[in-house]
């Protein structure tokens, strides 16, 4: 199955590791460290248009990428088609 995460981006749900609500994790030490590492490796795709609400971790091949979406994490979880 596939999952629409906004801005015309569709991901295979098999590749999705986790979907996080950014408001809940943005101030944690683990999030900050992980996010900085992904940024350094060019592993962040920001499709949020300056209103980030969710972080979707994806494993493509042997690489972990993060998509930042302006759609709520609960809404994304309900969007399987």
PDB file with SEQRES, HELIX, SHEET and CRYST1 records, atoms N, CA, C and O in Angstrom:
SEQRES   1 A   81  UNK UNK UNK UNK UNK UNK UNK UNK UNK UNK UNK UNK UNK          
SEQRES   2 A   81  UNK UNK UNK UNK UNK UNK UNK UNK UNK UNK UNK UNK UNK          
SEQRES   3 A   81  UNK UNK UNK UNK UNK UNK UNK UNK UNK UNK UNK UNK UNK          
SEQRES   4 A   81  UNK UNK UNK UNK UNK UNK UNK UNK UNK UNK UNK UNK UNK          
SEQRES   5 A   81  UNK UNK UNK UNK UNK UNK UNK UNK UNK UNK UNK UNK UNK          
SEQRES   6 A   81  UNK UNK UNK UNK UNK UNK UNK UNK UNK UNK UNK UNK UNK          
SEQRES   7 A   81  UNK UNK UNK                                                  
HELIX    1 AA1 UNK A   22  UNK A   25  1                                   4    
HELIX    2 AA2 UNK A   29  UNK A   40  1                                  12    
HELIX    3 AA3 UNK A   73  UNK A   77  1                                   5    
SHEET    1 AA1 2 UNK A   2  UNK A   6  0                                        
SHEET    2 AA1 2 UNK A   9  UNK A  12 -1                                        
SHEET    1 AA2 4 UNK A  16  UNK A  21  0                                        
SHEET    2 AA2 4 UNK A  54  UNK A  60 -1                                        
SHEET    3 AA2 4 UNK A  63  UNK A  69 -1                                        
SHEET    4 AA2 4 UNK A  44  UNK A  46  1                                        
CRYST1    1.000    1.000    1.000  90.00  90.00  90.00 P 1           1          
ATOM      1  N   UNK A   1       0.833  -1.174   0.000  1.00  0.00           N  
ATOM      2  CA  UNK A   1       0.000   0.000   0.000  1.00  0.00           C  
ATOM      3  C   UNK A   1       0.887   1.251   0.000  1.00  0.00           C  
ATOM      4  O   UNK A   1       2.079   1.201   0.302  1.00  0.00           O  
ATOM      5  N   UNK A   2       0.270   2.338  -0.341  1.00  0.00           N  
ATOM      6  CA  UNK A   2       0.988   3.604  -0.421  1.00  0.00           C  
ATOM      7  C   UNK A   2       0.356   4.631   0.505  1.00  0.00           C  
ATOM      8  O   UNK A   2      -0.802   4.514   0.905  1.00  0.00           O  
ATOM      9  N   UNK A   3       1.155   5.642   0.833  1.00  0.00           N  
ATOM     10  CA  UNK A   3       0.719   6.651   1.775  1.00  0.00           C  
ATOM     11  C   UNK A   3       1.042   8.034   1.221  1.00  0.00           C  
ATOM     12  O   UNK A   3       2.191   8.324   0.889  1.00  0.00           O  
ATOM     13  N   UNK A   4       0.023   8.885   1.122  1.00  0.00           N  
ATOM     14  CA  UNK A   4       0.209  10.259   0.649  1.00  0.00           C  
ATOM     15  C   UNK A   4       0.557  11.119   1.851  1.00  0.00           C  
ATOM     16  O   UNK A   4      -0.212  11.177   2.810  1.00  0.00           O  
ATOM     17  N   UNK A   5       1.721  11.799   1.816  1.00  0.00           N  
ATOM     18  CA  UNK A   5       2.165  12.596   2.958  1.00  0.00           C  
ATOM     19  C   UNK A   5       2.095  14.100   2.692  1.00  0.00           C  
ATOM     20  O   UNK A   5       2.570  14.901   3.497  1.00  0.00           O  
ATOM     21  N   UNK A   6       1.512  14.471   1.580  1.00  0.00           N  
ATOM     22  CA  UNK A   6       1.355  15.890   1.255  1.00  0.00           C  
ATOM     23  C   UNK A   6       2.249  16.325   0.121  1.00  0.00           C  
ATOM     24  O   UNK A   6       3.234  15.662  -0.203  1.00  0.00           O  
ATOM     25  N   UNK A   7       1.898  17.450  -0.483  1.00  0.00           N  
ATOM     26  CA  UNK A   7       2.668  18.077  -1.558  1.00  0.00           C  
ATOM     27  C   UNK A   7       2.983  17.112  -2.702  1.00  0.00           C  
ATOM     28  O   UNK A   7       4.046  17.198  -3.316  1.00  0.00           O  
ATOM     29  N   UNK A   8       2.067  16.206  -2.983  1.00  0.00           N  
ATOM     30  CA  UNK A   8       2.232  15.276  -4.088  1.00  0.00           C  
ATOM     31  C   UNK A   8       3.209  14.141  -3.837  1.00  0.00           C  
ATOM     32  O   UNK A   8       3.568  13.428  -4.774  1.00  0.00           O  
ATOM     33  N   UNK A   9       3.645  13.955  -2.610  1.00  0.00           N  
ATOM     34  CA  UNK A   9       4.608  12.897  -2.282  1.00  0.00           C  
ATOM     35  C   UNK A   9       3.850  11.666  -1.784  1.00  0.00           C  
ATOM     36  O   UNK A   9       3.034  11.750  -0.867  1.00  0.00           O  
ATOM     37  N   UNK A  10       4.137  10.526  -2.408  1.00  0.00           N  
ATOM     38  CA  UNK A  10       3.535   9.262  -2.025  1.00  0.00           C  
ATOM     39  C   UNK A  10       4.665   8.296  -1.694  1.00  0.00           C  
ATOM     40  O   UNK A  10       5.619   8.150  -2.459  1.00  0.00           O  
ATOM     41  N   UNK A  11       4.544   7.631  -0.533  1.00  0.00           N  
ATOM     42  CA  UNK A  11       5.566   6.693  -0.095  1.00  0.00           C  
ATOM     43  C   UNK A  11       4.989   5.292   0.013  1.00  0.00           C  
ATOM     44  O   UNK A  11       3.810   5.123   0.326  1.00  0.00           O  
ATOM     45  N   UNK A  12       5.814   4.292  -0.245  1.00  0.00           N  
ATOM     46  CA  UNK A  12       5.415   2.917  -0.033  1.00  0.00           C  
ATOM     47  C   UNK A  12       5.411   2.665   1.468  1.00  0.00           C  
ATOM     48  O   UNK A  12       6.408   2.929   2.140  1.00  0.00           O  
ATOM     49  N   UNK A  13       4.300   2.155   2.005  1.00  0.00           N  
ATOM     50  CA  UNK A  13       4.214   1.992   3.459  1.00  0.00           C  
ATOM     51  C   UNK A  13       5.189   0.956   4.001  1.00  0.00           C  
ATOM     52  O   UNK A  13       5.466   0.946   5.200  1.00  0.00           O  
ATOM     53  N   UNK A  14       5.710   0.095   3.156  1.00  0.00           N  
ATOM     54  CA  UNK A  14       6.716  -0.883   3.582  1.00  0.00           C  
ATOM     55  C   UNK A  14       8.016  -0.181   3.974  1.00  0.00           C  
ATOM     56  O   UNK A  14       8.749  -0.660   4.838  1.00  0.00           O  
ATOM     57  N   UNK A  15       8.297   0.953   3.337  1.00  0.00           N  
ATOM     58  CA  UNK A  15       9.532   1.700   3.607  1.00  0.00           C  
ATOM     59  C   UNK A  15       9.445   2.584   4.851  1.00  0.00           C  
ATOM     60  O   UNK A  15      10.474   3.052   5.339  1.00  0.00           O  
ATOM     61  N   UNK A  16       8.254   2.819   5.367  1.00  0.00           N  
ATOM     62  CA  UNK A  16       8.081   3.736   6.491  1.00  0.00           C  
ATOM     63  C   UNK A  16       8.455   3.056   7.804  1.00  0.00           C  
ATOM     64  O   UNK A  16       7.949   1.985   8.140  1.00  0.00           O  
ATOM     65  N   UNK A  17       9.349   3.707   8.529  1.00  0.00           N  
ATOM     66  CA  UNK A  17       9.782   3.212   9.831  1.00  0.00           C  
ATOM     67  C   UNK A  17       8.863   3.752  10.925  1.00  0.00           C  
ATOM     68  O   UNK A  17       8.398   3.001  11.782  1.00  0.00           O  
ATOM     69  N   UNK A  18       8.606   5.058  10.889  1.00  0.00           N  
ATOM     70  CA  UNK A  18       7.791   5.691  11.928  1.00  0.00           C  
ATOM     71  C   UNK A  18       7.258   7.028  11.447  1.00  0.00           C  
ATOM     72  O   UNK A  18       7.815   7.654  10.545  1.00  0.00           O  
ATOM     73  N   UNK A  19       6.161   7.452  12.074  1.00  0.00           N  
ATOM     74  CA  UNK A  19       5.583   8.766  11.832  1.00  0.00           C  
ATOM     75  C   UNK A  19       5.462   9.449  13.195  1.00  0.00           C  
ATOM     76  O   UNK A  19       4.808   8.935  14.102  1.00  0.00           O  
ATOM     77  N   UNK A  20       6.103  10.615  13.328  1.00  0.00           N  
ATOM     78  CA  UNK A  20       6.130  11.330  14.602  1.00  0.00           C  
ATOM     79  C   UNK A  20       5.435  12.675  14.497  1.00  0.00           C  
ATOM     80  O   UNK A  20       5.461  13.318  13.447  1.00  0.00           O  
ATOM     81  N   UNK A  21       4.817  13.095  15.583  1.00  0.00           N  
ATOM     82  CA  UNK A  21       4.286  14.438  15.714  1.00  0.00           C  
ATOM     83  C   UNK A  21       5.451  15.326  16.141  1.00  0.00           C  
ATOM     84  O   UNK A  21       5.997  15.135  17.228  1.00  0.00           O  
ATOM     85  N   UNK A  22       5.837  16.273  15.328  1.00  0.00           N  
ATOM     86  CA  UNK A  22       7.016  17.110  15.605  1.00  0.00           C  
ATOM     87  C   UNK A  22       6.847  17.908  16.896  1.00  0.00           C  
ATOM     88  O   UNK A  22       7.823  18.111  17.619  1.00  0.00           O  
ATOM     89  N   UNK A  23       5.644  18.360  17.198  1.00  0.00           N  
ATOM     90  CA  UNK A  23       5.448  19.130  18.427  1.00  0.00           C  
ATOM     91  C   UNK A  23       5.835  18.339  19.676  1.00  0.00           C  
ATOM     92  O   UNK A  23       6.299  18.924  20.654  1.00  0.00           O  
ATOM     93  N   UNK A  24       5.651  17.028  19.657  1.00  0.00           N  
ATOM     94  CA  UNK A  24       5.968  16.205  20.817  1.00  0.00           C  
ATOM     95  C   UNK A  24       7.453  15.881  20.938  1.00  0.00           C  
ATOM     96  O   UNK A  24       7.943  15.649  22.043  1.00  0.00           O  
ATOM     97  N   UNK A  25       8.177  15.861  19.814  1.00  0.00           N  
ATOM     98  CA  UNK A  25       9.575  15.408  19.872  1.00  0.00           C  
ATOM     99  C   UNK A  25      10.603  16.499  19.628  1.00  0.00           C  
ATOM    100  O   UNK A  25      11.791  16.274  19.859  1.00  0.00           O  
ATOM    101  N   UNK A  26      10.190  17.669  19.171  1.00  0.00           N  
ATOM    102  CA  UNK A  26      11.148  18.676  18.710  1.00  0.00           C  
ATOM    103  C   UNK A  26      12.101  19.188  19.784  1.00  0.00           C  
ATOM    104  O   UNK A  26      13.184  19.670  19.453  1.00  0.00           O  
ATOM    105  N   UNK A  27      11.743  19.101  21.025  1.00  0.00           N  
ATOM    106  CA  UNK A  27      12.607  19.608  22.094  1.00  0.00           C  
ATOM    107  C   UNK A  27      13.431  18.514  22.784  1.00  0.00           C  
ATOM    108  O   UNK A  27      14.104  18.782  23.779  1.00  0.00           O  
ATOM    109  N   UNK A  28      13.383  17.304  22.268  1.00  0.00           N  
ATOM    110  CA  UNK A  28      14.147  16.232  22.895  1.00  0.00           C  
ATOM    111  C   UNK A  28      15.570  16.199  22.352  1.00  0.00           C  
ATOM    112  O   UNK A  28      15.825  16.572  21.207  1.00  0.00           O  
ATOM    113  N   UNK A  29      16.467  15.756  23.178  1.00  0.00           N  
ATOM    114  CA  UNK A  29      17.880  15.656  22.806  1.00  0.00           C  
ATOM    115  C   UNK A  29      18.072  14.653  21.662  1.00  0.00           C  
ATOM    116  O   UNK A  29      18.841  14.906  20.734  1.00  0.00           O  
ATOM    117  N   UNK A  30      17.373  13.516  21.731  1.00  0.00           N  
ATOM    118  CA  UNK A  30      17.507  12.489  20.697  1.00  0.00           C  
ATOM    119  C   UNK A  30      17.064  13.009  19.329  1.00  0.00           C  
ATOM    120  O   UNK A  30      17.724  12.752  18.322  1.00  0.00           O  
ATOM    121  N   UNK A  31      15.955  13.734  19.293  1.00  0.00           N  
ATOM    122  CA  UNK A  31      15.468  14.283  18.033  1.00  0.00           C  
ATOM    123  C   UNK A  31      16.476  15.264  17.447  1.00  0.00           C  
ATOM    124  O   UNK A  31      16.790  15.211  16.258  1.00  0.00           O  
ATOM    125  N   UNK A  32      16.977  16.156  18.289  1.00  0.00           N  
ATOM    126  CA  UNK A  32      17.933  17.155  17.810  1.00  0.00           C  
ATOM    127  C   UNK A  32      19.187  16.496  17.238  1.00  0.00           C  
ATOM    128  O   UNK A  32      19.667  16.900  16.179  1.00  0.00           O  
ATOM    129  N   UNK A  33      19.720  15.490  17.925  1.00  0.00           N  
ATOM    130  CA  UNK A  33      20.912  14.783  17.436  1.00  0.00           C  
ATOM    131  C   UNK A  33      20.635  14.047  16.134  1.00  0.00           C  
ATOM    132  O   UNK A  33      21.422  14.125  15.191  1.00  0.00           O  
ATOM    133  N   UNK A  34      19.515  13.333  16.084  1.00  0.00           N  
ATOM    134  CA  UNK A  34      19.160  12.568  14.894  1.00  0.00           C  
ATOM    135  C   UNK A  34      18.904  13.485  13.707  1.00  0.00           C  
ATOM    136  O   UNK A  34      19.342  13.205  12.591  1.00  0.00           O  
ATOM    137  N   UNK A  35      18.189  14.587  13.953  1.00  0.00           N  
ATOM    138  CA  UNK A  35      17.880  15.538  12.891  1.00  0.00           C  
ATOM    139  C   UNK A  35      19.153  16.174  12.333  1.00  0.00           C  
ATOM    140  O   UNK A  35      19.298  16.300  11.117  1.00  0.00           O  
ATOM    141  N   UNK A  36      20.067  16.572  13.201  1.00  0.00           N  
ATOM    142  CA  UNK A  36      21.337  17.160  12.753  1.00  0.00           C  
ATOM    143  C   UNK A  36      22.135  16.162  11.912  1.00  0.00           C  
ATOM    144  O   UNK A  36      22.740  16.537  10.907  1.00  0.00           O  
ATOM    145  N   UNK A  37      22.136  14.910  12.316  1.00  0.00           N  
ATOM    146  CA  UNK A  37      22.855  13.880  11.550  1.00  0.00           C  
ATOM    147  C   UNK A  37      22.231  13.709  10.159  1.00  0.00           C  
ATOM    148  O   UNK A  37      22.943  13.626   9.157  1.00  0.00           O  
ATOM    149  N   UNK A  38      20.915  13.659  10.110  1.00  0.00           N  
ATOM    150  CA  UNK A  38      20.241  13.533   8.814  1.00  0.00           C  
ATOM    151  C   UNK A  38      20.488  14.747   7.928  1.00  0.00           C  
ATOM    152  O   UNK A  38      20.689  14.602   6.723  1.00  0.00           O  
ATOM    153  N   UNK A  39      20.475  15.935   8.509  1.00  0.00           N  
ATOM    154  CA  UNK A  39      20.765  17.145   7.733  1.00  0.00           C  
ATOM    155  C   UNK A  39      22.167  17.098   7.133  1.00  0.00           C  
ATOM    156  O   UNK A  39      22.359  17.456   5.971  1.00  0.00           O  
ATOM    157  N   UNK A  40      23.142  16.659   7.919  1.00  0.00           N  
ATOM    158  CA  UNK A  40      24.525  16.582   7.448  1.00  0.00           C  
ATOM    159  C   UNK A  40      24.664  15.583   6.303  1.00  0.00           C  
ATOM    160  O   UNK A  40      25.525  15.741   5.438  1.00  0.00           O  
ATOM    161  N   UNK A  41      23.820  14.557   6.299  1.00  0.00           N  
ATOM    162  CA  UNK A  41      23.870  13.521   5.254  1.00  0.00           C  
ATOM    163  C   UNK A  41      22.894  13.802   4.118  1.00  0.00           C  
ATOM    164  O   UNK A  41      22.686  12.942   3.262  1.00  0.00           O  
ATOM    165  N   UNK A  42      22.291  14.990   4.093  1.00  0.00           N  
ATOM    166  CA  UNK A  42      21.280  15.354   3.090  1.00  0.00           C  
ATOM    167  C   UNK A  42      20.115  14.371   3.076  1.00  0.00           C  
ATOM    168  O   UNK A  42      19.592  14.026   2.016  1.00  0.00           O  
ATOM    169  N   UNK A  43      19.719  13.927   4.256  1.00  0.00           N  
ATOM    170  CA  UNK A  43      18.649  12.951   4.368  1.00  0.00           C  
ATOM    171  C   UNK A  43      17.318  13.531   4.793  1.00  0.00           C  
ATOM    172  O   UNK A  43      16.416  12.786   5.176  1.00  0.00           O  
ATOM    173  N   UNK A  44      17.175  14.864   4.732  1.00  0.00           N  
ATOM    174  CA  UNK A  44      15.918  15.507   5.137  1.00  0.00           C  
ATOM    175  C   UNK A  44      15.249  16.125   3.924  1.00  0.00           C  
ATOM    176  O   UNK A  44      15.866  16.893   3.186  1.00  0.00           O  
ATOM    177  N   UNK A  45      13.981  15.785   3.721  1.00  0.00           N  
ATOM    178  CA  UNK A  45      13.184  16.372   2.652  1.00  0.00           C  
ATOM    179  C   UNK A  45      12.045  17.133   3.327  1.00  0.00           C  
ATOM    180  O   UNK A  45      11.137  16.529   3.898  1.00  0.00           O  
ATOM    181  N   UNK A  46      12.101  18.454   3.255  1.00  0.00           N  
ATOM    182  CA  UNK A  46      11.098  19.289   3.914  1.00  0.00           C  
ATOM    183  C   UNK A  46      10.041  19.711   2.901  1.00  0.00           C  
ATOM    184  O   UNK A  46      10.304  20.527   2.018  1.00  0.00           O  
ATOM    185  N   UNK A  47       8.850  19.151   3.037  1.00  0.00           N  
ATOM    186  CA  UNK A  47       7.737  19.502   2.153  1.00  0.00           C  
ATOM    187  C   UNK A  47       6.668  20.275   2.927  1.00  0.00           C  
ATOM    188  O   UNK A  47       5.532  20.396   2.469  1.00  0.00           O  
ATOM    189  N   UNK A  48       7.034  20.795   4.097  1.00  0.00           N  
ATOM    190  CA  UNK A  48       6.058  21.375   5.015  1.00  0.00           C  
ATOM    191  C   UNK A  48       5.651  22.809   4.698  1.00  0.00           C  
ATOM    192  O   UNK A  48       4.642  23.279   5.224  1.00  0.00           O  
ATOM    193  N   UNK A  49       6.389  23.511   3.869  1.00  0.00           N  
ATOM    194  CA  UNK A  49       6.094  24.911   3.561  1.00  0.00           C  
ATOM    195  C   UNK A  49       6.051  25.753   4.837  1.00  0.00           C  
ATOM    196  O   UNK A  49       5.123  26.534   5.045  1.00  0.00           O  
ATOM    197  N   UNK A  50       7.052  25.587   5.676  1.00  0.00           N  
ATOM    198  CA  UNK A  50       7.259  26.375   6.888  1.00  0.00           C  
ATOM    199  C   UNK A  50       6.221  26.157   7.978  1.00  0.00           C  
ATOM    200  O   UNK A  50       6.072  27.011   8.853  1.00  0.00           O  
ATOM    201  N   UNK A  51       5.502  25.049   7.955  1.00  0.00           N  
ATOM    202  CA  UNK A  51       4.548  24.727   9.012  1.00  0.00           C  
ATOM    203  C   UNK A  51       4.669  23.238   9.348  1.00  0.00           C  
ATOM    204  O   UNK A  51       3.729  22.479   9.115  1.00  0.00           O  
ATOM    205  N   UNK A  52       5.812  22.812   9.889  1.00  0.00           N  
ATOM    206  CA  UNK A  52       6.030  21.375  10.114  1.00  0.00           C  
ATOM    207  C   UNK A  52       5.129  20.810  11.207  1.00  0.00           C  
ATOM    208  O   UNK A  52       5.004  21.381  12.290  1.00  0.00           O  
ATOM    209  N   UNK A  53       4.505  19.675  10.897  1.00  0.00           N  
ATOM    210  CA  UNK A  53       3.650  19.012  11.872  1.00  0.00           C  
ATOM    211  C   UNK A  53       4.055  17.561  12.097  1.00  0.00           C  
ATOM    212  O   UNK A  53       3.825  17.017  13.177  1.00  0.00           O  
ATOM    213  N   UNK A  54       4.657  16.924  11.088  1.00  0.00           N  
ATOM    214  CA  UNK A  54       5.022  15.519  11.265  1.00  0.00           C  
ATOM    215  C   UNK A  54       6.370  15.216  10.622  1.00  0.00           C  
ATOM    216  O   UNK A  54       6.802  15.871   9.673  1.00  0.00           O  
ATOM    217  N   UNK A  55       7.008  14.202  11.177  1.00  0.00           N  
ATOM    218  CA  UNK A  55       8.285  13.709  10.670  1.00  0.00           C  
ATOM    219  C   UNK A  55       8.080  12.244  10.324  1.00  0.00           C  
ATOM    220  O   UNK A  55       7.692  11.446  11.177  1.00  0.00           O  
ATOM    221  N   UNK A  56       8.342  11.891   9.067  1.00  0.00           N  
ATOM    222  CA  UNK A  56       8.169  10.523   8.605  1.00  0.00           C  
ATOM    223  C   UNK A  56       9.551   9.950   8.305  1.00  0.00           C  
ATOM    224  O   UNK A  56      10.255  10.442   7.423  1.00  0.00           O  
ATOM    225  N   UNK A  57       9.934   8.912   9.036  1.00  0.00           N  
ATOM    226  CA  UNK A  57      11.217   8.244   8.788  1.00  0.00           C  
ATOM    227  C   UNK A  57      11.002   7.130   7.788  1.00  0.00           C  
ATOM    228  O   UNK A  57      10.084   6.320   7.919  1.00  0.00           O  
ATOM    229  N   UNK A  58      11.873   7.103   6.779  1.00  0.00           N  
ATOM    230  CA  UNK A  58      11.744   6.140   5.689  1.00  0.00           C  
ATOM    231  C   UNK A  58      13.079   5.457   5.469  1.00  0.00           C  
ATOM    232  O   UNK A  58      14.123   6.109   5.474  1.00  0.00           O  
ATOM    233  N   UNK A  59      13.049   4.142   5.277  1.00  0.00           N  
ATOM    234  CA  UNK A  59      14.236   3.365   4.963  1.00  0.00           C  
ATOM    235  C   UNK A  59      14.162   2.955   3.493  1.00  0.00           C  
ATOM    236  O   UNK A  59      13.399   2.065   3.120  1.00  0.00           O  
ATOM    237  N   UNK A  60      14.963   3.615   2.674  1.00  0.00           N  
ATOM    238  CA  UNK A  60      15.014   3.285   1.241  1.00  0.00           C  
ATOM    239  C   UNK A  60      16.371   2.662   0.960  1.00  0.00           C  
ATOM    240  O   UNK A  60      17.406   3.321   1.061  1.00  0.00           O  
ATOM    241  N   UNK A  61      16.352   1.391   0.609  1.00  0.00           N  
ATOM    242  CA  UNK A  61      17.615   0.692   0.434  1.00  0.00           C  
ATOM    243  C   UNK A  61      18.261   0.542   1.795  1.00  0.00           C  
ATOM    244  O   UNK A  61      17.676  -0.040   2.708  1.00  0.00           O  
ATOM    245  N   UNK A  62      19.455   1.062   1.928  1.00  0.00           N  
ATOM    246  CA  UNK A  62      20.144   1.042   3.218  1.00  0.00           C  
ATOM    247  C   UNK A  62      20.305   2.452   3.766  1.00  0.00           C  
ATOM    248  O   UNK A  62      21.203   2.708   4.567  1.00  0.00           O  
ATOM    249  N   UNK A  63      19.446   3.364   3.343  1.00  0.00           N  
ATOM    250  CA  UNK A  63      19.539   4.755   3.758  1.00  0.00           C  
ATOM    251  C   UNK A  63      18.266   5.176   4.475  1.00  0.00           C  
ATOM    252  O   UNK A  63      17.159   4.844   4.053  1.00  0.00           O  
ATOM    253  N   UNK A  64      18.440   5.909   5.564  1.00  0.00           N  
ATOM    254  CA  UNK A  64      17.287   6.445   6.276  1.00  0.00           C  
ATOM    255  C   UNK A  64      17.125   7.911   5.896  1.00  0.00           C  
ATOM    256  O   UNK A  64      18.067   8.700   5.984  1.00  0.00           O  
ATOM    257  N   UNK A  65      15.923   8.259   5.474  1.00  0.00           N  
ATOM    258  CA  UNK A  65      15.580   9.631   5.130  1.00  0.00           C  
ATOM    259  C   UNK A  65      14.418  10.075   6.006  1.00  0.00           C  
ATOM    260  O   UNK A  65      13.663   9.253   6.527  1.00  0.00           O  
ATOM    261  N   UNK A  66      14.287  11.385   6.158  1.00  0.00           N  
ATOM    262  CA  UNK A  66      13.178  11.946   6.921  1.00  0.00           C  
ATOM    263  C   UNK A  66      12.425  12.933   6.042  1.00  0.00           C  
ATOM    264  O   UNK A  66      13.023  13.801   5.405  1.00  0.00           O  
ATOM    265  N   UNK A  67      11.125  12.790   6.018  1.00  0.00           N  
ATOM    266  CA  UNK A  67      10.261  13.733   5.330  1.00  0.00           C  
ATOM    267  C   UNK A  67       9.549  14.556   6.391  1.00  0.00           C  
ATOM    268  O   UNK A  67       9.004  14.006   7.348  1.00  0.00           O  
ATOM    269  N   UNK A  68       9.552  15.862   6.223  1.00  0.00           N  
ATOM    270  CA  UNK A  68       8.848  16.743   7.140  1.00  0.00           C  
ATOM    271  C   UNK A  68       7.626  17.271   6.397  1.00  0.00           C  
ATOM    272  O   UNK A  68       7.742  17.892   5.340  1.00  0.00           O  
ATOM    273  N   UNK A  69       6.455  17.011   6.970  1.00  0.00           N  
ATOM    274  CA  UNK A  69       5.199  17.350   6.316  1.00  0.00           C  
ATOM    275  C   UNK A  69       4.399  18.334   7.158  1.00  0.00           C  
ATOM    276  O   UNK A  69       4.556  18.405   8.377  1.00  0.00           O  
ATOM    277  N   UNK A  70       3.539  19.091   6.484  1.00  0.00           N  
ATOM    278  CA  UNK A  70       2.652  20.012   7.184  1.00  0.00           C  
ATOM    279  C   UNK A  70       1.317  19.358   7.531  1.00  0.00           C  
ATOM    280  O   UNK A  70       0.388  20.034   7.971  1.00  0.00           O  
ATOM    281  N   UNK A  71       1.223  18.065   7.334  1.00  0.00           N  
ATOM    282  CA  UNK A  71       0.008  17.316   7.663  1.00  0.00           C  
ATOM    283  C   UNK A  71       0.219  16.608   8.993  1.00  0.00           C  
ATOM    284  O   UNK A  71       1.283  16.040   9.242  1.00  0.00           O  
ATOM    285  N   UNK A  72      -0.789  16.645   9.837  1.00  0.00           N  
ATOM    286  CA  UNK A  72      -0.732  16.032  11.153  1.00  0.00           C  
ATOM    287  C   UNK A  72      -0.418  14.540  11.043  1.00  0.00           C  
ATOM    288  O   UNK A  72      -0.866  13.876  10.108  1.00  0.00           O  
ATOM    289  N   UNK A  73       0.347  14.019  11.992  1.00  0.00           N  
ATOM    290  CA  UNK A  73       0.747  12.614  11.969  1.00  0.00           C  
ATOM    291  C   UNK A  73      -0.460  11.665  12.027  1.00  0.00           C  
ATOM    292  O   UNK A  73      -0.445  10.614  11.387  1.00  0.00           O  
ATOM    293  N   UNK A  74      -1.497  12.023  12.781  1.00  0.00           N  
ATOM    294  CA  UNK A  74      -2.701  11.179  12.840  1.00  0.00           C  
ATOM    295  C   UNK A  74      -3.407  11.127  11.489  1.00  0.00           C  
ATOM    296  O   UNK A  74      -3.892  10.073  11.078  1.00  0.00           O  
ATOM    297  N   UNK A  75      -3.463  12.246  10.812  1.00  0.00           N  
ATOM    298  CA  UNK A  75      -4.106  12.300   9.500  1.00  0.00           C  
ATOM    299  C   UNK A  75      -3.320  11.461   8.497  1.00  0.00           C  
ATOM    300  O   UNK A  75      -3.915  10.728   7.708  1.00  0.00           O  
ATOM    301  N   UNK A  76      -2.002  11.558   8.518  1.00  0.00           N  
ATOM    302  CA  UNK A  76      -1.187  10.764   7.594  1.00  0.00           C  
ATOM    303  C   UNK A  76      -1.412   9.271   7.834  1.00  0.00           C  
ATOM    304  O   UNK A  76      -1.505   8.489   6.888  1.00  0.00           O  
ATOM    305  N   UNK A  77      -1.497   8.891   9.087  1.00  0.00           N  
ATOM    306  CA  UNK A  77      -1.721   7.481   9.424  1.00  0.00           C  
ATOM    307  C   UNK A  77      -3.025   6.929   8.892  1.00  0.00           C  
ATOM    308  O   UNK A  77      -3.146   5.721   8.687  1.00  0.00           O  
ATOM    309  N   UNK A  78      -3.999   7.788   8.667  1.00  0.00           N  
ATOM    310  CA  UNK A  78      -5.307   7.373   8.159  1.00  0.00           C  
ATOM    311  C   UNK A  78      -5.386   7.385   6.631  1.00  0.00           C  
ATOM    312  O   UNK A  78      -6.423   7.030   6.072  1.00  0.00           O  
ATOM    313  N   UNK A  79      -4.312   7.787   5.945  1.00  0.00           N  
ATOM    314  CA  UNK A  79      -4.361   8.009   4.506  1.00  0.00           C  
ATOM    315  C   UNK A  79      -3.942   6.826   3.640  1.00  0.00           C  
ATOM    316  O   UNK A  79      -3.710   7.025   2.447  1.00  0.00           O  
ATOM    317  N   UNK A  80      -3.836   5.660   4.144  1.00  0.00           N  
ATOM    318  CA  UNK A  80      -3.445   4.520   3.306  1.00  0.00           C  
ATOM    319  C   UNK A  80      -4.461   4.320   2.199  1.00  0.00           C  
ATOM    320  O   UNK A  80      -5.667   4.445   2.412  1.00  0.00           O  
ATOM    321  N   UNK A  81      -3.952   4.004   0.999  1.00  0.00           N  
ATOM    322  CA  UNK A  81      -4.850   3.692  -0.105  1.00  0.00           C  
ATOM    323  C   UNK A  81      -4.273   2.600  -0.949  1.00  0.00           C  
ATOM    324  O   UNK A  81      -4.886   2.193  -1.936  1.00  0.00           O  
TER     325      UNK A  81                                                      
END                                                                             
